[in-house]
Amino acid sequence: MSELGGAVSDTGSRTRTRRDDDEDFWPADRSERSGSRRKLLIAAAVVVVLAVAAATAFFLLRDGETAAGDGRPVPTVYTPGDADPGTAALKLRSADARPLNAGEVFTPQAKSVGYKTYSFSLVKSEISTDCKSVTWGSRLHGDLAKYNCTQVVRGAYVSKDKRHVGQFIALNLDRQEGADQIVQYLGQGATSGFVLPLRAPGVEGFGAGFSAAYGQAYGHYAVVVWVQRAGGGKPASLNEMIDVSIPVEKPADFVWGRLSLLDGATGAGR
């Protein structure tokens, strides 16, 4: 199998699209990534949509050996999604002012998660109020300040069979514009930056080798799920990374809890 072809985008990042001889690696034209966590609450068996068809999707790829060695890890493949329209009521933090806490994000249901044959356990979690200290990149730091980032939530996951590891990340910004902007450019170029993975037993060296991440804005929250095979080996196809990312995204259900509280407060005021 030949290497993927590539070109440098106007953002300075390396972008690569699928070649015909990489057919087995890239996902088929089917819906597997989350486009709305709300549907997972409505029907646990329903997998919600992020388009990954080769004709419409762009994947940002980097050389795996540069991912963690310089202290500035980035995923090999990063796929940003559009802001979830179902969370428009959360577009301003002023309507959702209470800070996130570990209990509402990493609930008992989010500590042991699974999808298909993959089962994960949360091995460590952390909520940082100094957003700059757990991220890198001048552009990201600039926007974290511009959109008044107050929290970075991180959780590290290890699969039951120890073959996969994952990171859940949520950034608390003051408005959806900032969340969406950050999600769209993360990892694109040397100064754009990324969130540092949470170090924990079983996830040492996370970010080295091959990894994939998926980002989406939910109101004023930017959520990123970052996964890889333990040790950074290249997966058989990106479908494997998509499937692995779905359970690791479970903590994002906090968004729907926030929406319910907001709906309740609005109803009580009528």
C-alpha positions as semicolon CSV with decimal commas, in nm:
position;residue;x (nm);y (nm);z (nm)
1;M;0,000;0,000;0,000
2;S;0,146;0,337;-0,097
3;E;0,167;0,638;0,132
4;L;-0,105;0,899;0,139
5;G;-0,050;1,197;-0,084
6;G;-0,046;1,541;0,070
7;A;-0,036;1,914;0,022
8;V;0,016;2,211;0,250
9;S;-0,302;2,412;0,307
10;D;-0,323;2,790;0,332
11;T;-0,324;2,748;0,711
12;G;0,019;2,591;0,696
13;S;-0,099;2,247;0,793
14;R;-0,053;1,928;0,599
15;T;-0,374;1,799;0,455
16;R;-0,410;1,462;0,288
17;T;-0,695;1,304;0,107
18;R;-0,765;0,942;0,031
19;R;-0,605;0,771;-0,265
20;D;-0,769;0,481;-0,441
21;D;-0,505;0,243;-0,308
22;D;-0,587;0,347;0,050
23;E;-0,947;0,228;0,013
24;D;-0,918;-0,027;0,293
25;F;-0,787;0,230;0,543
26;W;-1,035;0,516;0,502
27;P;-1,393;0,481;0,628
28;A;-1,663;0,378;0,388
29;D;-1,929;0,634;0,298
30;R;-2,136;0,570;0,607
31;S;-2,242;0,748;0,925
32;E;-2,049;0,644;1,235
33;R;-1,929;0,953;1,422
34;S;-2,138;1,157;1,660
35;G;-2,323;1,457;1,524
36;S;-2,550;1,485;1,826
37;R;-2,505;1,323;2,166
38;R;-2,873;1,382;2,234
39;K;-2,966;1,087;2,013
40;L;-2,759;0,854;2,230
41;L;-2,980;0,952;2,520
42;I;-3,298;0,904;2,321
43;A;-3,194;0,563;2,193
44;A;-2,872;0,407;2,317
45;A;-2,851;0,188;2,011
46;V;-2,853;0,480;1,770
47;V;-2,514;0,602;1,652
48;V;-2,535;0,964;1,547
49;V;-2,386;1,122;1,242
50;L;-2,069;1,292;1,134
51;A;-2,003;1,266;0,760
52;V;-1,675;1,094;0,682
53;A;-1,723;1,025;0,315
54;A;-1,408;1,076;0,115
55;A;-1,586;1,299;-0,134
56;T;-1,680;1,552;0,134
57;A;-1,441;1,508;0,427
58;F;-1,094;1,651;0,488
59;F;-0,858;1,479;0,730
60;L;-0,560;1,662;0,872
61;L;-0,263;1,428;0,905
62;R;0,075;1,462;1,068
63;D;0,381;1,240;1,089
64;G;0,334;1,023;1,398
65;E;0,692;1,053;1,516
66;T;0,648;1,429;1,577
67;A;0,334;1,387;1,782
68;A;0,468;1,362;2,136
69;G;0,846;1,381;2,127
70;D;0,861;1,761;2,129
71;G;0,602;1,803;2,404
72;R;0,343;1,936;2,159
73;P;0,130;1,633;2,074
74;V;-0,125;1,645;1,794
75;P;-0,341;1,369;1,651
76;T;-0,237;1,214;1,323
77;V;-0,592;1,254;1,197
78;Y;-0,823;1,529;1,316
79;T;-1,184;1,566;1,201
80;P;-1,381;1,875;1,310
81;G;-1,759;1,868;1,304
82;D;-2,012;2,149;1,274
83;A;-2,161;2,296;1,590
84;D;-2,455;2,090;1,716
85;P;-2,774;2,286;1,635
86;G;-2,959;2,117;1,919
87;T;-2,746;2,300;2,175
88;A;-2,814;2,656;2,054
89;A;-2,970;2,743;2,390
90;L;-2,621;2,702;2,540
91;K;-2,455;2,941;2,296
92;L;-2,373;3,189;2,574
93;R;-2,213;3,096;2,905
94;S;-2,404;3,380;3,068
95;A;-2,712;3,154;3,047
96;D;-2,516;2,857;3,187
97;A;-2,284;3,019;3,438
98;R;-2,224;2,738;3,689
99;P;-1,878;2,583;3,642
100;L;-1,856;2,220;3,540
101;N;-1,782;1,970;3,815
102;A;-1,638;1,621;3,798
103;G;-1,955;1,454;3,921
104;E;-2,171;1,577;3,635
105;V;-1,916;1,506;3,362
106;F;-1,767;1,179;3,482
107;T;-2,084;1,017;3,608
108;P;-2,092;0,647;3,702
109;Q;-2,221;0,579;3,349
110;A;-1,920;0,764;3,204
111;K;-1,662;0,578;3,412
112;S;-1,725;0,243;3,242
113;V;-1,823;0,281;2,878
114;G;-1,855;0,057;2,577
115;Y;-1,954;0,030;2,214
116;K;-1,959;-0,284;1,998
117;T;-1,669;-0,498;2,125
118;Y;-1,487;-0,208;2,292
119;S;-1,504;-0,150;2,668
120;F;-1,322;0,130;2,849
121;S;-1,265;0,243;3,204
122;L;-1,187;0,596;3,320
123;V;-0,846;0,583;3,488
124;K;-0,800;0,952;3,571
125;S;-0,987;1,280;3,536
126;E;-0,900;1,642;3,598
127;I;-1,061;1,985;3,568
128;S;-0,810;2,265;3,515
129;T;-0,901;2,629;3,564
130;D;-0,575;2,747;3,406
131;C;-0,656;2,672;3,043
132;K;-0,318;2,783;2,913
133;S;-0,124;2,542;3,134
134;V;-0,285;2,232;2,980
135;T;-0,270;2,343;2,615
136;W;-0,006;2,452;2,368
137;G;0,003;2,679;2,063
138;S;0,000;3,057;2,031
139;R;-0,321;3,072;1,829
140;L;-0,507;2,845;2,069
141;H;-0,378;3,041;2,369
142;G;-0,493;3,362;2,204
143;D;-0,844;3,233;2,149
144;L;-0,866;3,078;2,495
145;A;-0,801;3,428;2,629
146;K;-1,030;3,598;2,375
147;Y;-1,322;3,367;2,455
148;N;-1,247;3,363;2,828
149;C;-1,178;2,993;2,877
150;T;-1,239;2,910;3,242
151;Q;-1,206;2,530;3,245
152;V;-1,045;2,244;3,057
153;V;-1,194;1,907;3,150
154;R;-0,989;1,596;3,068
155;G;-1,043;1,227;3,123
156;A;-0,811;0,939;3,035
157;Y;-0,953;0,601;2,933
158;V;-0,799;0,256;2,891
159;S;-0,976;-0,033;2,721
160;K;-1,048;-0,352;2,912
161;D;-0,811;-0,549;2,689
162;K;-0,544;-0,272;2,716
163;R;-0,532;-0,242;2,337
164;H;-0,677;0,109;2,306
165;V;-0,652;0,433;2,499
166;G;-0,850;0,754;2,478
167;Q;-0,883;1,110;2,601
168;F;-1,202;1,306;2,658
169;I;-1,161;1,685;2,651
170;A;-1,408;1,969;2,706
171;L;-1,329;2,341;2,701
172;N;-1,561;2,588;2,874
173;L;-1,570;2,911;2,672
174;D;-1,790;3,217;2,697
175;R;-1,978;3,166;2,370
176;Q;-2,040;2,924;2,087
177;E;-1,849;3,135;1,837
178;G;-1,530;3,062;2,028
179;A;-1,602;2,693;2,074
180;D;-1,673;2,648;1,705
181;Q;-1,371;2,847;1,595
182;I;-1,134;2,648;1,815
183;V;-1,282;2,315;1,706
184;Q;-1,236;2,403;1,339
185;Y;-0,865;2,493;1,347
186;L;-0,718;2,273;1,623
187;G;-0,392;2,113;1,515
188;Q;-0,372;2,300;1,185
189;G;-0,014;2,421;1,170
190;A;0,275;2,477;1,407
191;T;0,114;2,761;1,604
192;S;-0,249;2,646;1,611
193;G;-0,197;2,415;1,906
194;F;-0,387;2,141;2,082
195;V;-0,486;2,025;2,429
196;L;-0,222;1,829;2,617
197;P;-0,327;1,471;2,695
198;L;-0,387;1,384;3,058
199;R;-0,107;1,159;3,181
200;A;-0,226;0,855;3,373
201;P;-0,137;0,489;3,434
202;G;-0,187;0,293;3,114
203;V;-0,178;0,597;2,884
204;E;0,190;0,688;2,909
205;G;0,320;0,837;2,587
206;F;-0,027;0,916;2,457
207;G;-0,008;1,106;2,128
208;A;0,302;0,929;1,998
209;G;0,250;0,719;1,689
210;F;-0,088;0,712;1,514
211;S;-0,391;0,872;1,677
212;A;-0,723;1,020;1,568
213;A;-0,934;1,298;1,720
214;Y;-1,284;1,431;1,658
215;G;-1,402;1,776;1,764
216;Q;-1,741;1,942;1,792
217;A;-1,893;2,251;1,953
218;Y;-2,192;2,203;2,182
219;G;-2,307;2,553;2,263
220;H;-2,020;2,731;2,441
221;Y;-1,839;2,401;2,504
222;A;-1,574;2,264;2,268
223;V;-1,553;1,885;2,296
224;V;-1,269;1,673;2,157
225;V;-1,233;1,295;2,170
226;W;-0,883;1,164;2,100
227;V;-0,804;0,793;2,062
228;Q;-0,532;0,554;1,955
229;R;-0,409;0,199;1,981
230;A;-0,196;0,152;2,292
231;G;0,160;0,217;2,182
232;G;0,052;0,421;1,881
233;G;0,028;0,148;1,619
234;K;-0,156;0,227;1,298
235;P;-0,509;0,079;1,294
236;A;-0,635;-0,147;1,020
237;S;-0,867;0,135;0,913
238;L;-1,008;0,459;1,044
239;N;-1,335;0,280;1,111
240;E;-1,158;0,125;1,409
241;M;-1,073;0,470;1,547
242;I;-1,428;0,592;1,487
243;D;-1,573;0,296;1,677
244;V;-1,325;0,341;1,962
245;S;-1,402;0,713;1,991
246;I;-1,776;0,667;2,043
247;P;-1,765;0,526;2,399
248;V;-1,493;0,771;2,502
249;E;-1,732;1,053;2,410
250;K;-1,983;0,944;2,676
251;P;-1,892;1,223;2,923
252;A;-2,028;1,474;2,670
253;D;-2,373;1,378;2,796
254;F;-2,324;1,654;3,053
255;V;-2,431;1,892;2,775
256;W;-2,780;1,747;2,769
257;G;-2,801;1,773;3,146
258;R;-2,717;2,140;3,118
259;L;-2,983;2,184;2,853
260;S;-3,242;2,017;3,073
261;L;-3,156;2,247;3,363
262;L;-3,178;2,546;3,135
263;D;-3,514;2,433;2,998
264;G;-3,641;2,380;3,352
265;A;-3,530;2,724;3,464
266;T;-3,691;2,883;3,159
267;G;-4,016;2,697;3,219
268;A;-4,024;2,794;3,586
269;G;-3,990;3,158;3,492
270;R;-4,288;3,161;3,260
